[in-house]
């Protein structure tokens, strides 16, 4: 969930970002600057472009956000879905957020934090304060 009333750190220069998770932390910090209308489908498009750039430039980086990638596979189970969604992770998170009446971007970052803790054993420092937020619990309770 977005932090309010606290001073935020300044954005980091792109040259300081090391991987997709660093990029996502910049998006978390200022989602309106990165993603039109806070649409997760637009965020998915950004991540697709990131993945294409990795391939074009021959960069070997673990990337969990392809349609059949680790994040999507984890998400289907996390949302209690019997089979993978053909619509993709962004649409399914937006649906869950709408059902729970919570902002989709907040729900995405809460789920991303859970995924990272489960699969990478890490949480970004900015996310530690709102791990296991009520929004995630409410979104899953309405399914």
N, C-alpha and C positions, 0 to 999 in steps of 0.2 A: 504494500500500500504506500502511496506517496507520502513522504514526510512533509509536514507543514509546520510552520513556525520555527524551523531550524534553519541555520545558514547552510547553504549547499556549497560544495566545493566547486571551483571553476571547472569548465570542461577541459579535458586534456587534449593536446594537439594530436591529430590523427597519427603522426609519426611515432607517438608513444604507445599506441595500441598494439598489442602483441597477437591477439587472436579474436575470434568471434565473441567470446565472452567479455572481453574488454569493450568491444563495440556495443554489445548489449547493455553493459553498465553505463555507457554514455547515453544510450537511448533511455534507460531507466531514469537517469538524472534529468533529462530534458526531452520527454517523449514528443512534445509538440514541435520541437525543432527538427526531429528526425522523421516522424511518421504523420502523414496527413490524417486528420480526423481521428487520431488514435486507433486507426484500423489495424487489427492484427493481420489482415490480408495484405495491407501495404507493408507491414513489417516482414511478412513472409516473402514478399517480392524483393525487399532489400536484402534479405538473407540469401535468396536465390542469386542475386547479383554478386554477392560476396562469394558464394560457392563457385560461380562461373569465373570470377577473377582468380580464385585459387587455382583452378584448372588451367586457365590461360597462361598464368605465370609460373606454373609448375611448383606451387607451394604445397608442401606436405603438411597439412594441418587436419587434426581430427575435427570433423564437422558433423554434428548430431541432428541437423535440422532439415535434411532431405525428407521427402514424403515417407519413405520407409525407414528412416533413420532411427537412432536410439531414442531421441526425444519423443517422436511419434509413437513408437512401439510402447514406450513406458506410459505415455499419456492415455492410450486406448485402455490399458489395464487400470490406470489410476481413475479414469472416468467411469469404469465399470462397463465398458463397451464390449459386446460379444465378438465383434469383428472390427478390423481397421476401417476407418472412414475414408471413402473415396474423395471426400471434400477437403481433407487435410486438417492438420492440427489447428490452424488459425481459425477456421470456421467452427470447429468443435469447441474451442475455448470461448469464442464469441457467443455461441449458443448457450454454453453453461453459464457464462457471465450474465447474459440477458435473463435466463431463468432465475438466477439468484439476485438479480437487480444490483449487480456490482460492476464497476468499470472493467472492461475486458483487458485493458493493459495491466491493471493491478493484478487481476487473476493470472494473467500470463506470467508476470514476474514472480508471483507466489509459487506457481507451479514450476517455473524454471528453477527457483531456489530449492524446492523439494527434489527435483530431478538431479540437480548438481550434487546435493547432499547424498543422494542415494547412489549415483553412478560415478561421481568423481571425488566424493568424500570432502567436498569443499563448498563453502558458501562465500559469495563475495562480501566484503566487509560492509558495504552499503546495505546489504540485504539482511544481515544478521538480526537487526533490530525488529524486523517484522516477519520472522520465520513463523510458519504455522498460523497465519493470520485468520481472523474470523471469516473473511471473505472466501477463502478456500474452503473452509468447513461448511459455510452456508451454500456455496455453489454445489458442493457434492451432496449435501443433504436434500437439495431440491430435485435431484435426478431420480 
